[in-house]
């Protein structure tokens, strides 16, 4: 019985000693796991500070790079205007020359009444241009006759383009009647005519030229 109790006591002591060792080991491990990580984490605030410095400098670099944009835009505007400055083609001169050539015949068309040249403002229309062209080939002499106490009328010997309109004439007016007769007024009448021009004389002067008898009109181009 005593030997059995001795064995039991020895086992109990062994178990207590093992338990003590285990407790000491656990305490040691717990102390290691709760060590403050100050040394390992101290570098993180420094890293974030470096990142803030990089971010702070980034806007400055962006502002410096924004200046060349205006230079590029100015260059584009300059190149867009270049074709207008280099275009020296005299396009407008061709139509002007053609118009002047057409009007030269009208300006040189002359009218004489019984050998006296009179100033005439000719109409800018197809009929007057055709009359100038015809007179440019050969002078036209028209034997006029008094009619109605207000006009002198005579045949052209050919038909001209016409655009007759109801017209009230006055002294000095020159018109085309029926496309083949020229009429010069020293009075007034209302009929369907095509206007050719106007003699730059007063009504009294026109009456002195045309109301005293039949006349001869000569049309020519210088």
Buried (B, 14 or more C-beta within 10 A) or exposed (E): EEEEEEEEEEEEEEEEEEEEEEEEEEEEEEEEEEEEEEEEEEEEEEEEEEEEEEEEEEEEEEEEEEEEEEEEEEEEEEEEEEEEEEEEEEEEEEEEEEEEEEBEBBEEBBBBBBEEEBEBEBBEBEBBBBBBBBBBEEEBEBEBEBEEEBBBBBBBEEEBBBEBEEBEBBBBBBBBBEBEBBBBBBBEBEBEBBBBBBBEBEBEBBBEBBBEEEBBBBBBBE
